[in-house]
Amino acid sequence: MKERVTLTLDSDILSQIDGKIDGHYIKNRSHAVELMLSESLGADAPKKAIILAGAKGIHIKGIENNIPNPMIKINNKPILEHNLELLKKNGIKNILISIGYRGDVIKGYFGDGSKMGVSINYSEQKPGYLIGTGGCLRSLNQFIDSTFILMYGDNLINIDIKDMYSFHKKNNAKATVALKAVSLDTSSYGIAKLRGDKILEFSEKKKRFTNLINAGFFIMEHDVIGIIPKKGFSKLEDDVFPQLAGKNQLFGYTFDGQWIDITDEKKIKIAENEWRGV
């Protein structure tokens, strides 16, 4: 949430601020001042993160099938623990985990997060009551008061959060989607069509106009929640992203770090052999 302030500055300082404006990343004085203050105050990453971890577990031979996907172990750690390590590494310790199916397993393992050096709160979705990614985010409005991270709890990802945050702020974006270039068939993923860094179109598992897929990691501004329908099932990809794209407020951050979505036994084996951690 942003508030308007009035500043009286020396002309020499104003000249330095104006020198930051490039018309591309930094468009005006207000944007330049915000970035300079963020840098000087050490605000190089969001302070809060939401992890969506309510999906029902997939049936995989040899693995207990009554646990949620994020609790599948890769190299002796649940996927969710790898995700929490990524956040902690980047100084993000205020975390809310949205749980649903067998949320007790997640709460029993992580507790309040103190053993990992983070603070974890939980939001429990009603079993069998599907509200979608947008509906879930809508229900967490009270937890969010500024720029935040949203991530899917059943993907392994290693991403430079501080660089992505800088990218997000320089573009004055409302939402930034982490995009991963893949060589596999993209028809099973949400894909993005770009012009420069702006996402022109976001298609969820339909069209094949690019090899850049949605990696399930986002940086968003608080007021994105106001776009979500007030009631019922809602998906960010269907109800929010197209609106932001139409207003040139949705950006794609392409990253080189590892990303593995754990969807079947094959992906688990790949992760066990290739995942290098954060």
Wavefront OBJ file of the C-alpha trace (Angstrom):
o trace
v 0.000 0.000 0.000
v 1.448 3.343 -1.050
v 0.854 6.801 0.416
v 1.506 10.200 -1.132
v 4.082 12.505 0.516
v 5.381 15.972 -0.332
v 9.132 16.675 -0.219
v 11.104 19.884 -0.432
v 14.577 19.162 -1.785
v 17.673 21.105 -2.734
v 18.048 21.687 -6.487
v 21.328 19.727 -6.555
v 19.570 16.678 -5.074
v 16.749 17.061 -7.577
v 19.313 17.081 -10.383
v 20.732 13.786 -9.131
v 17.225 12.318 -8.940
v 16.431 13.483 -12.462
v 19.643 11.847 -13.634
v 18.203 8.487 -12.591
v 15.193 8.840 -14.877
v 15.716 6.880 -18.081
v 12.155 6.717 -19.388
v 12.299 2.910 -19.424
v 12.893 1.416 -15.986
v 12.629 4.684 -14.064
v 9.921 6.866 -15.500
v 9.586 9.897 -13.201
v 10.834 11.650 -10.055
v 8.443 9.810 -7.739
v 9.632 6.443 -9.016
v 13.287 7.489 -8.757
v 12.893 8.728 -5.172
v 11.139 5.508 -4.149
v 13.950 3.358 -5.555
v 16.681 5.483 -3.975
v 15.003 5.352 -0.569
v 14.484 1.603 -0.848
v 18.168 1.089 -1.631
v 19.373 3.358 1.183
v 17.067 1.699 3.740
v 18.159 -1.774 2.708
v 14.759 -2.763 1.309
v 16.188 -5.213 -1.208
v 13.493 -7.880 -0.863
v 9.866 -8.113 0.255
v 9.382 -8.697 3.970
v 6.572 -11.233 3.716
v 5.917 -14.382 1.722
v 2.886 -16.578 1.170
v 3.337 -20.234 0.243
v 0.390 -22.102 -1.248
v 0.616 -25.629 0.140
v -2.944 -26.912 0.191
v -2.982 -29.259 -2.788
v -3.868 -32.909 -2.295
v -0.949 -35.310 -2.568
v -0.277 -37.142 -5.812
v -0.195 -40.934 -5.713
v 3.407 -42.037 -6.158
v 4.568 -45.597 -5.742
v 6.741 -46.063 -2.678
v 5.751 -42.736 -1.101
v 3.125 -42.259 1.551
v 0.162 -41.052 -0.469
v -1.758 -39.274 2.292
v 0.674 -36.386 2.589
v 0.402 -33.073 0.723
v 2.694 -32.593 -2.285
v 4.913 -30.005 -0.544
v 5.904 -32.647 2.028
v 7.401 -35.032 -0.553
v 11.045 -35.402 0.410
v 13.882 -34.526 -1.964
v 17.336 -35.325 -0.612
v 15.832 -36.068 2.810
v 13.986 -32.739 3.092
v 10.381 -31.881 2.217
v 10.020 -29.619 -0.817
v 8.520 -27.029 1.507
v 11.665 -27.008 3.650
v 13.789 -26.247 0.580
v 11.422 -23.338 -0.174
v 11.678 -21.973 3.350
v 15.479 -22.146 3.123
v 15.340 -20.042 -0.053
v 13.236 -17.385 1.670
v 15.405 -17.338 4.790
v 18.563 -17.040 2.682
v 17.124 -13.850 1.210
v 16.179 -12.395 4.592
v 12.455 -13.174 4.319
v 11.369 -14.617 7.649
v 7.723 -13.594 7.980
v 5.915 -16.411 6.193
v 2.318 -17.536 5.910
v 1.607 -21.048 4.665
v -1.831 -21.703 3.217
v -2.716 -25.290 4.032
v -5.601 -27.576 3.116
v -5.279 -31.298 2.502
v -3.478 -32.879 5.501
v -2.373 -29.505 6.760
v -1.721 -31.175 10.105
v 1.314 -32.881 8.565
v 2.803 -29.520 7.599
v 2.032 -27.881 10.962
v 3.392 -30.859 12.856
v 6.676 -30.774 10.945
v 7.386 -27.018 10.884
v 5.446 -25.664 13.867
v 5.938 -21.920 14.276
v 9.132 -22.004 12.203
v 11.443 -21.160 15.110
v 13.588 -24.262 14.532
v 14.389 -22.908 11.063
v 14.880 -19.343 12.240
v 11.694 -18.014 10.621
v 8.197 -17.090 11.771
v 5.395 -19.194 10.277
v 1.666 -18.547 10.470
v -0.963 -20.749 8.871
v -4.192 -20.165 7.018
v -6.334 -23.272 6.683
v -8.604 -23.732 3.671
v -11.730 -25.828 4.067
v -11.229 -29.386 2.743
v -13.105 -29.942 -0.504
v -13.924 -26.240 -0.895
v -11.990 -25.049 -3.920
v -11.346 -21.298 -4.108
v -8.341 -21.220 -6.474
v -5.116 -19.226 -6.262
v -6.987 -15.926 -6.460
v -9.536 -16.930 -3.861
v -6.785 -18.081 -1.542
v -4.928 -14.801 -1.892
v -8.167 -12.859 -1.340
v -8.661 -14.656 1.988
v -5.182 -13.585 3.157
v -5.697 -9.852 2.694
v -5.165 -9.089 6.388
v -1.692 -10.630 6.311
v -0.551 -8.430 3.429
v 0.232 -4.739 3.799
v 2.966 -4.119 1.235
v 4.929 -5.818 -1.570
v 4.941 -9.582 -1.011
v 6.068 -12.906 -2.476
v 3.627 -15.598 -3.514
v 4.960 -19.046 -4.332
v 3.658 -22.536 -4.980
v 4.768 -24.961 -2.300
v 5.249 -28.026 -4.505
v 7.948 -26.661 -6.835
v 11.683 -26.667 -6.226
v 13.114 -23.310 -7.227
v 16.392 -21.470 -6.823
v 15.971 -17.847 -7.828
v 17.741 -14.569 -7.049
v 14.912 -12.928 -5.111
v 16.779 -9.673 -4.554
v 17.463 -9.262 -8.267
v 13.842 -10.100 -9.095
v 12.643 -7.565 -6.527
v 14.887 -4.877 -8.030
v 13.496 -5.761 -11.470
v 9.946 -5.536 -10.121
v 10.493 -2.115 -8.559
v 12.376 -0.649 -11.514
v 9.492 -1.603 -13.792
v 6.983 -0.153 -11.322
v 5.081 -3.412 -11.780
v 1.932 -4.483 -9.997
v 2.909 -8.123 -10.420
v 6.045 -9.860 -11.673
v 5.983 -13.511 -12.717
v 9.120 -15.661 -12.588
v 9.499 -17.273 -16.017
v 11.595 -20.294 -16.869
v 12.654 -21.274 -20.394
v 12.117 -25.006 -20.890
v 12.742 -27.434 -23.719
v 9.877 -29.766 -22.822
v 6.280 -29.627 -24.039
v 4.783 -26.419 -22.627
v 1.154 -27.465 -23.099
v 0.975 -28.572 -19.455
v 2.048 -25.183 -18.118
v 0.968 -21.573 -17.988
v 2.969 -19.676 -20.601
v 3.701 -16.009 -21.221
v 4.078 -13.953 -24.379
v 6.447 -11.024 -23.911
v 7.248 -7.722 -25.527
v 10.498 -6.754 -23.887
v 9.852 -7.449 -20.211
v 6.096 -6.827 -20.334
v 3.761 -9.784 -20.447
v 1.316 -9.198 -23.286
v -0.656 -12.373 -22.842
v -0.772 -15.052 -20.209
v -2.224 -18.351 -21.340
v -2.857 -21.138 -18.847
v -2.061 -24.445 -20.540
v -3.676 -23.600 -23.870
v -1.537 -21.923 -26.513
v 2.072 -22.688 -27.425
v 3.508 -19.357 -28.530
v 6.621 -19.464 -26.317
v 8.836 -21.743 -24.241
v 8.651 -19.419 -21.210
v 6.512 -20.982 -18.516
v 5.083 -19.741 -15.253
v 7.422 -21.052 -12.531
v 4.926 -20.502 -9.712
v 6.873 -17.674 -8.048
v 5.567 -14.093 -7.998
v 6.269 -10.669 -6.524
v 3.130 -8.569 -6.145
v 1.863 -5.305 -4.779
v -0.859 -5.319 -2.150
v -3.457 -3.597 -4.342
v -3.484 -6.585 -6.737
v -5.906 -8.144 -4.259
v -8.495 -5.502 -5.175
v -8.727 -6.982 -8.688
v -9.692 -10.458 -7.456
v -13.456 -11.202 -7.634
v -15.018 -10.733 -4.201
v -16.557 -14.186 -3.997
v -16.190 -17.709 -5.298
v -13.489 -19.586 -7.162
v -10.827 -17.417 -8.771
v -7.509 -18.054 -10.529
v -4.837 -15.387 -10.756
v -3.985 -16.606 -14.244
v -7.570 -16.095 -15.454
v -8.989 -13.246 -13.393
v -6.032 -11.035 -12.478
v -3.092 -11.417 -14.842
v -5.021 -10.617 -18.051
v -6.255 -7.363 -16.487
v -2.761 -6.366 -15.379
v -1.334 -7.274 -18.791
v -3.927 -5.042 -20.441
v -2.731 -2.123 -18.320
v 1.003 -2.833 -18.933
v 1.416 -3.677 -15.233
v 2.385 -7.353 -15.551
v 6.056 -8.199 -16.089
v 8.028 -11.373 -16.659
v 11.345 -12.051 -14.930
v 13.289 -14.745 -16.778
v 15.727 -16.570 -14.494
v 18.504 -19.134 -14.964
v 18.336 -20.921 -11.616
v 17.087 -24.458 -11.153
v 13.369 -25.191 -11.270
v 11.699 -28.580 -10.953
v 7.954 -29.133 -10.610
v 7.248 -32.301 -8.699
v 4.334 -33.877 -10.544
v 5.232 -37.560 -10.834
v 7.798 -40.234 -10.004
v 9.999 -39.227 -12.933
v 10.311 -35.663 -11.637
v 11.145 -36.938 -8.157
v 14.011 -39.017 -9.547
v 15.260 -36.048 -11.560
v 15.172 -33.886 -8.451
v 16.978 -36.474 -6.339
v 19.780 -36.640 -8.909
v 19.996 -33.024 -10.063
v 18.718 -30.666 -7.360
v 21.650 -28.667 -5.983
v 19.801 -26.825 -3.240
v 19.707 -23.096 -2.551
l 1 2 3 4 5 6 7 8 9 10 11 12 13 14 15 16 17 18 19 20 21 22 23 24 25 26 27 28 29 30 31 32 33 34 35 36 37 38 39 40 41 42 43 44 45 46 47 48 49 50 51 52 53 54 55 56 57 58 59 60 61 62 63 64 65 66 67 68 69 70 71 72 73 74 75 76 77 78 79 80 81 82 83 84 85 86 87 88 89 90 91 92 93 94 95 96 97 98 99 100 101 102 103 104 105 106 107 108 109 110 111 112 113 114 115 116 117 118 119 120 121 122 123 124 125 126 127 128 129 130 131 132 133 134 135 136 137 138 139 140 141 142 143 144 145 146 147 148 149 150 151 152 153 154 155 156 157 158 159 160 161 162 163 164 165 166 167 168 169 170 171 172 173 174 175 176 177 178 179 180 181 182 183 184 185 186 187 188 189 190 191 192 193 194 195 196 197 198 199 200 201 202 203 204 205 206 207 208 209 210 211 212 213 214 215 216 217 218 219 220 221 222 223 224 225 226 227 228 229 230 231 232 233 234 235 236 237 238 239 240 241 242 243 244 245 246 247 248 249 250 251 252 253 254 255 256 257 258 259 260 261 262 263 264 265 266 267 268 269 270 271 272 273 274 275 276 277 278
